[in-house]
Amino acid sequence: MLDHLSVQCADMAASAAFYDAILAPLGGVRLMEPGDAIGYAIAPKPDFWIGPYRTGEGFRESHIAFTAADRATVHAFFEAGVAARAEVLYPPRLWPEYHPNHYGAFLRGSRRQQCGSRQPRT
């Protein structure tokens, strides 16, 4: 349903380092860097973008969930986030209230982005 998602970051260097770290275990890499934005994805086209904070006032927390291939990848995402000094909201576990096979971890990165990783529904 979504083609891409973009979030504004107050500190692009810190945000880029954070997303570089947590997206790598999921296979996500920087695919494009036009101007001052960075587009991440598993090739062929970026579907997650970060750019400098330019509009709006105040802080707006967001929740972004990235798909992981399996539970081991959820754990790799979680460990990369912890190593990148993300705040742990929930360690990897099964979340049956969402669906029977929803396995995920939740982190809060710099600038308070909530990031989760979950295993696809099977």
Steps between C-alpha positions, in 0.01 A plus 500: 500500500781748578748604234737672743520677836710801595581634847657830598809487723642777716849345490560338161845363588376325816182379329691366198742313727206354695310384190820370337548279806148370554406449135816305408387174668174527303689538170424873478767728358532856376389490137477871425629823652355782290578834656462478877267196509585130532290222349527150653372165378575160370556572128365602254342823636505688830184468705619655828643852495648736756553870448569812706232636732351803325127529567262494793549588861583285796571133522292233327586143594449242229485121492667324209502122462747330268448146368749232600543168321494289815545509878879491475484819292274664761768419759777638273296823452451525878870442578604758237262750659632434849857541369392831342378609848128482423265492797347154537122520515437125461753224432419240232193293581178361358211750480190278454264793561597628151493160328610148599847519341584866566853491645669834549716738701445868570770766537505876536780671311650843516238772470249248644405311185339170595628224276381145499592196305264214444500165329258483206166331554512133414 
